[in-house]
Amino acid sequence: MQHLEMFYLAQVSLHLPTMIDVANFVQVNHKACESISCLKVNPWFTAKEDIEKFCSIHTTDTINCNSFNISKELLNKATFIRNYLVSYEETSDWITSEFCSKFTTFILMESVEINPEIFSQIFKIVVDSNVTKVKMTVRTFYNFLLYIKESVDIKVQHKLFKTAFLFFQPFKSYTTYMGDRDETSEMFEKINEAVKTLSCEIYIDWSDEKGFDQYVSLTPNCKNYTSTIFLDVLDTFRPICNNGLVTVNTTGFRKLIETTKLESVIRNCYPTQIEFVGNGIDMSQMQLDNTIEVLKIEYIEPRNEMEMGNNTNEFTLPKILNVKEVISVNTQITFSNTCPSVKKVTLENFACEVKTTRKGDKKVWESIPNFPFVCVEEMSIKNLRKEIDFMMLKQLKKLNLEFTNNCDVFVNKNCANDINMIQLNNCTVTIDAEEHNDFSFNMFTNTNFVFLNDKDLKLHFKGCQNISVTTQNVINSLTLDDCVKPTVSSKVINLIVNKSKLTSSHQISAENITLCSIKDFIPISFKETKNVFLFNMNNFVFKNTFENCTTLKVDYCDNCEFLFEANKLETLSLNSSKNIQFVGNFDSIKNCVVSNNSTFKFPSELNSIFHKVQSSNKDNVCVTEMMTYEEYNTAKDKLVSLYSRMTNNNMGNLDTKTETVNLKDVVIDHPNFLLKNCVCSPRKSIHLIQKIDILNSVKIENYCGSLSNLRSVVCGTYELVNYINPTPGGLILLGAPNVIFKKCTDLGFMLDSANRSISMYDSSITLNFQIGNIIEMLIIKNTTINNFSGQQFSEKDAVVKMEIDNSHIPRNLYSLCSEELIERNITDFKEKQNVNAQGMKCEHCENIVLNIESETSHVVLEHCKECSVAIKVNENVQLDNCENVHIIENKQLLPQNDQYAQQNRAFGFGQTRPMFFQNQHTQLFLNGFK
């Protein structure tokens, strides 16, 4: 580029997207710097700020607004203005005919609603501005014709402008504007007449038109263009390329009759991509031009009975196909020859079939490929409906396979390091692991895995059921995360089992075993196990289970008992664990470490060997800071502002430049990890990659945007601080026993079976229960739970201890507490609280209604006012410095007066008998009985 003439450098500079690129460009040489200085128009910048900055530095005759709303001061200085969008509503003083005369093309955007008065104002500006070119929607131009017919002299009409560019508003139906078919036909007839009455050329772009191709015959005087070619009106439209793409609508056709003509039309467009959309057709005799690199075929179901005639999803490929990429959606492909030029394939809901031309009765003894793209290097498949022979894909280097049933998959050694497979069912997956040894698989069912030429395999299975794993050598590392009934026939060195259920027919054994968040017994053989790591294991008795174990590590466990009769345990570690008891022979112990306030019982004569360490996470934390706090605040405010202006939750309206995370993957290689100052766009999120099997703590602070499912990150404590979700919706799962939320806004959280203690402070949260959850501690302070009232619970769902302080939560959440319920600073909660807890304490509460359902429950109220308590045994209520607390003993249920039934239900109780009353609320109860 250093040797290019300045003229060519100027042409190159017009396509620079940002000011940063301009700054780099001028540093190439003196000619490049001069080419920028001599520009008469700014480059095609992709940001408003860059346009304004460039025009303030360089003096240009013309400003290319590129559809941005550029400042008034810069526009007034310009001699010419390009690509400025004028709306109907923009009728301020400075949008005048004099100002609009600077436009090279007057572009008028469509109004949200039809207003004749606004039409008149803006159309008068169009007439008085004397522009030579106008661009507007078809409907707007029709209204413009109605205006000039009544308001503009006939002699002036012939001199208004030379060219009109008309287009269709995307995603809008004109039946909502024009009414019936006759009115719509009249609109296009008037537009066709305007070519002569206005003495101008009218170009109509039909590319965004949906279902109006029947009206194109009404505009023969216009120049009709479209990027979609309709086979029945090849002579009517003039095809154009839309970003290099040409679309052929095949609806209603089965064979291409005028193949040569269609090829000529396509060739004149010089497209790089072509797509056939609609009905399946036979393209076997068609020859695509060599300029085409991408072929897409997509079957679309007929919209009406007229399109049903030749309805099929079968597409026949051309006999000679020289494209590089093929995309197929909802189709069945038939072919007669293979396509060796195709290197990239994307298939969705796909099947294929080979058509052979056999002469005579004899068959040639040879293998016939059942897949046309035999030389493909990159392939993505969703829902493969018919099996293909993966063995023949010798050049395959990248494979993405999802939602596929009943298929045999073979992955060669060159492709093994770049595979992604999700949700396969009833399949056999064979992988040549000679050059790659680390694999991860999600959501597989009834699938057999076979690994060839393997060595030091590291396998991770998540959410899989009824899978079998066969290897030629020992598995170095095997992780079973939330799996059911896996079968492993090979020996394992390191085994990690997290929330999984194993089959009793085949026991897995390993030298080193880690058990995480297991609720019930699973069949694992510990006879050859030397090292055991227990994480979040609660309420178990291990009686000589780890008899040959030399090292035992216990983290975040509660209420467990260990019996060791064999004298082999040498190293013992307790971290953040409670109520751990040891019984047996421990003469061989050489080292024992207790940390983070763990509590235990041990034979008294051996207590001297314990070395207590009170670890502090604050002193040893790995911090990953994505940006400075000032940059975070700027990016956060921009993203939140974009969402607030977003209409109908349309993600396409968002500026993806708010994506400030350069790396999608964040690696965690430290037991205590802190991620700070992160802003993510709605389409992306961080991906935490855990390099350590078990983490002590993970903290995310100052995070705005989409947060992915972090359930697979196994850690002791998960803390989320100052989180903002600009688009409420979606639920995250955190696979940690301790979860803490502080200052979180619109967070969606689903309880996980691993969760034991959950704390929420100063937040607004959407909370969902999974069936069978038992939470030991739930703390809610200065927090609002946004949903929960409609959820159904099972008998196993429970919260052992619950503390609620100055928070608003749905009433049915109270009923989940089984042991101890504490309420503080709850005011004016008039819904009935059904309480099942054995003990309840209320402090500084006012105007609340309690219904104690257990006969053995005890209730303590301190410094409470205007409260009502319905209880079966009134002696179980203790009052301390309370005012106007009413106790209703509900032993005897009496019929209720229908007149007051609704009032009683609104008050929160059913049929009860009051013991005494002191205010009007209690009087309602008395009046409600006959």
C-alpha positions, 0 to 999 in steps of 0.5 A: 500500500506504500507505493499506491498513488494518492488517488487510490489511497483516497479511495481506500480511506473512504472505507475506513470504519473508525477514527482509530483506523484513520489514525493508523492509516495516516501513519503509513506514509506521507501520501496516505496522510495527504489522501485523508486531508484532500477528502471532500467527504468523510469515510463511511464511519460506523459511529456518529462520534467518529463522523463528528470528530472527523468533520471537526478536524478536516474541512469537507464539502460533503458530510456523509451522515450514514443514517446517524443524527449528526449535530446541527452545527456541522450540518449547517457548515456543509455544502452537501449532505448525504444519507440524512434521514428525515422523519415526518415528526422532524419538523423543527425550525432548522429542517427547512427547504433551504437546509434540505436543498443541501441533500444529494438525495432527500430520504424521507422515513415512514411515520409511525401513524398517518397524519395529513397535517404532518404530511403537508408540512414535510411534503411542502419542504420536499417540493420547495427544496428543489432536490433532484432525487428522493427516496421514500417508502412506496406508501409514503410516495403514494401519499406524496402523489395525493398531496402534489395533485391537490397542492402543486401546479401541474407545470411545477410537477414536471420539474419536481425531481428527476429520480425517485427511489421507492422501497418497502418498509421491512416487516410491515404488511400494506393491508394494514395501511391500504385496506382491500386488494382494490385499494392496493392495486390503485396505489401501484397504478398511480405510482406507475402513472407518475412516471409520465405525469412527473417526467421522472424515473421511478425505481422500486426495490421489491426486496423487502416486499412480502406477498406483493409480487402479484402487483409488480405487473401494475408498474411496467413504467417503473424499473422494478428491482429485487434481490429475490427472483420469482421464477414466474416473472423473470422478465418483470424484475431486474435482479440486484445483489443485496450484499452479494446475495441473490435469492430465488423463490421456488414456491410452486415449482418442481423443475426449472424449465427455463434453466438457461434464462435463470442462469443468465439472470443470476450471472448478470448480478455477479453474486457471491451467494445464492439461495433457493427458498420455498419449494424443493426443485430439481437443479440437476441441469443447472450450472452455477457461475464460478463467482458463487461461493455459497449455496443455500437451499431452504424449504418453506412450507406453503402459506396457502392452497395455491402453493400446495401443488408441487409441494416437496422439500426435496432438492436435487443438487446440480451435477456439477457444483463448484461452490465452497460452502453449502447451507441446507435448512429443512430439506432432503437432498438428492444427488448423483455426483459428489461435490469435492469443492465444498469445504464447509457445510451447515445442515439443519433438519437434514437428510440426503439420498444418492441417485444412481444411474444403472445401465442393465441388470448388473451392479458395479461392485463398489462403495457408493458415498451416501453423502455428497460433500466428501471433502468437507473440512468444516461441518455443522449439523442440527437434527440429522434425519438420515445416517451418513457415513462419517468414515469417508470424511477423511479431510474433516477438521471441525465438527458440530453435531446437535440434536441427532438420533440413531447415528454412528459418528466417527471422528478422525484424529485431525478433527478430534481437537475441534468437536462440539456435540450436544444432545445425541440419542441412541448413537455410537461415537467413535473418536480417534484420540491419537493427537487429542486427549481432552473431551467434553460431552453434554446431554447425551442419552443411550450413547456408546463412546469408543476411543481409539489410540487413546493415552491419558484421556480426560473425559467430562460428561455433563447431563448424560444418561445411560452412556457407556465408555470404552477405551483402549488404555487407562482413563487419566481423568473422568468427570461425571457431572449430573449424569445417570447410569453411566457405564465405564469399562476401563480403569480410571486414575482420577474420578470426579462424581458431581450430583450423579446417579450410578448403576449398581450393575457395574461399579466404577473404581479409581485411584483418586475419587472426588464426590461432590453434592451426592444426596444418596448412596452410589455404587463406587468401589473404593478398594483401590482408592488411595485419596478421597475428596468429599465436597458438600456431602451431608448427613452420611455415615461412612463405615469402613468405606475408605478402608484403604485410603491414605488421604482424606479431604473433607470440604463444606460437609456437614453432619458426617461420621467416619469409621476407620478400623484399618490403620492406613489413614495418613493425611486428614484435612477439614475445611469449612465443615461442621459436625464431623465425627471420627471413630476408629484406629488412627495411629498412622496419621502423620498430618491433620489440618483444620481450617475455616472454623470447622467443627469435629470430634476425634479420639481425645488421645489424638487431638494433639496432632491437629493443626488448626489454620483459620484461612482468610480468602481476602489475603489470597485471592486471584483478581481478574479485572476486565476494565477500570471502574470508570470504564465499567460505569460508562459501558454499563450506563450505555448498555442500560440506556440502550435497553431502556430505548429498546422497543418490543425487546428487539435485540437487533436494536442494540449496539453490539459495540457495548461488548467490552469483554475481549475474551469470551473465556475466563480461566480460573486457576486459583482456589479463590477467584474474583472477577470485577468490572465486566459488561456483556452484550445480550448475545454474549456472556463470559465463560468461566473455565475451571482449571481446578477441580474444586474452588474455595470461592468465586466472587463476581463484582460489578457485572452488567449484562447477560450471565451464563449458567454457572452451575458447572463451576464447583466451588464452596462459596459463590458471591455476586455483588452489584449485578445488573440485568438490563433485560429481566428474564432467564435463570442462572444456577450456581453449583455451590453450597453457599450463595451470596447476593448483594445489590443485585438488580433483576437477577433470575436465580434457580435453586440447585440441589447443591445449595445449602445456604443462600443470603440475599441483601439489597436486591431484587430477585426472581427465585425458582425452586427445583423439586426436592430442594432442602435449604439449611439457611435462607437469609433475605434482607432489604430484598424483593422476591419478584415471583414465587407465588404461583410455584408448586412444591413437593413434600421434600421442599423445605427451608430449615432456617429462614431469616427475613428482614425488611423484605417483601416475599410471596406468602407461600415462601413462608410455609417452606420453613420447617424449623426456625423462622425469624422476621424483622421489620416487616410492616403492612404485610396483609396477606396470610402467612401460613407458618409450618416452622416449629419456632417463629420469632418476630421482631419490630413487625407491624400489621402482619397476619400469621397462621400457625399450622403446627400444634407444637409451634412456638411463637415469640413476638418482640416489639410488634404492633397491630399483629394477628396470630391464629394458633391451635394452642394459644399458650405457645405464643409469647409477647414481649413489649407488644401493642394490639396483638390479637391471638385467635385460637383455631381449634374449633372450626365454625361455619362462616357467614357468607356475607363476610366470607370475602372479607375474612378471606381477604384478611387472611384466615378461614373459619376461626374463633377469636379469643379476644379482640381490640380493633376493627380487624378482629371485629370482622372475625366476630361478625363473620360467625353465626 
